[in-house]
Amino acid sequence: MSTFKSKLSDYTSKASEVSQFEVLFPQMKPEKKEKKIELNDNEKVIFDIISKETSMPLGELKTQAGLSGKGWDKGIKGLTKQSLVKVTKTDDNLIVDLV
């Protein structure tokens, strides 16, 4: 039991030293890495078109992209999954919005 207490004491003193160090030298904290988004070719084609307009009908965007059906589906699903675009349904149309 005494070895457990000594290890616990060592651990708490080390944790205390680390937090004191961060308080005294906040600029020395490790930087948080930004999440980098990578797009495949189909997603890039769609994103380039929608980024110029910010919002457009899905049919028009699909026509301008000129992708195959499967390429279009994978591209638009990938962009929505990464929260870069949002597809909304109006009364008679589907609209793609840049998020």
Buried (B, 14 or more C-beta within 10 A) or exposed (E): EEEEEEEEEEEEEEEEEEEEEEEEEEEEEEEEEEEEEEBEEBBEBBBEBBEEBEEBBBEBBBEBBEBEEEBBEBBBEBBBEBEBBEBEEEEEEEBBEBE
